[in-house]
Amino acid sequence: MARSRTAEREAREARERLRRFNARQGVHQEQVRRRRRDNLFAIAGAVLVAALAAVTQVVYFTAGPGVPAPEPSASPSSPVDPSTGQNIGDIPDPSSADGRDWTGTLTLNSTPLDFTLDGKVAPQAVAVFVDEVSSKYFIGKTCHRLTTAPTRLIQCGSLDGTGAGDPTFQYGPIENAPADSVYPAGTIALARAGGAAYSQGHQFFIMLADGTIPNDAAGGYTIFGHVTKGLDALISAIADAGTVGGVPDGRPAVPTSITAVTVQ
């Protein structure tokens, strides 16, 4: 009988131990589940915080007060007028053209060209040309450019013979440009850089035939004189030989320079 009671007590204790074990296991498993769930929430929260921080930063630097101040730029409502500018260098006063016609002779190689200059309609250009004749600037300067199409002209007077402008000698404004962009044969006009009225300098061109030269942003080209005699001889002696390499715009095949020029 005693053994039976002992066995029962041991059985009860065993069942109690099993119950407590099972309870502890349940608690442990619940703790594990909670830790996993908390970890997932923590990870999701971190991702959300990072995303919100990134969005906030983007908004701050693209649409908010963190937007960098814009760099100053030219206003499209007030563009620079290409027809304006200022003279550079020792430019003669236009009043020295006397508002009158001038006559003279320009010799290219051995071909003389008689011309007239109009100091009334192009006083600044005529004043400069007369001054450069007086200072003998043109003597020995080359005619570096001949065009054969679509317009025919010869261009002379470059400081270094390459056609580059002289940055120490530039002036404006454009004077007496044709309203229809047509330049008759024999026209003497000033060369300049495209779109820059105050880039006129030493260089001039002579039209060998009637031609149209479209205006650019600055306008047309200053017409200040006209060849009155010798144009056909110039074409025969120089222009008809074409350009080096036969290109439509290049150096004359016949090397050409200014050998003499007078004006009065």
ABEGO torsion letter per residue (X at the ends): XAAAAAAAAAAAAAAAAAAAAAAAAAAAAAAAAAAAAAAAAAAAAAAAAAAAAAAAAAAAAAABAABBBBBBBBBAABBBBAABEBBBEBBBBAAAAGGBBBBBBBBBEABBBBBBBBAAABAAAAAAAAAAAAAGAABGBBBABBBAOABBBBBBGBAAGAGBBBAABBBOBBBGBBAAGBBBBGBBBBBBBBGBAAABBABBBBBABBBBBBBBAAEBBBBABBBABGAAAAAAAAAAAEBBGGBABBBBABBBBBABBBBX
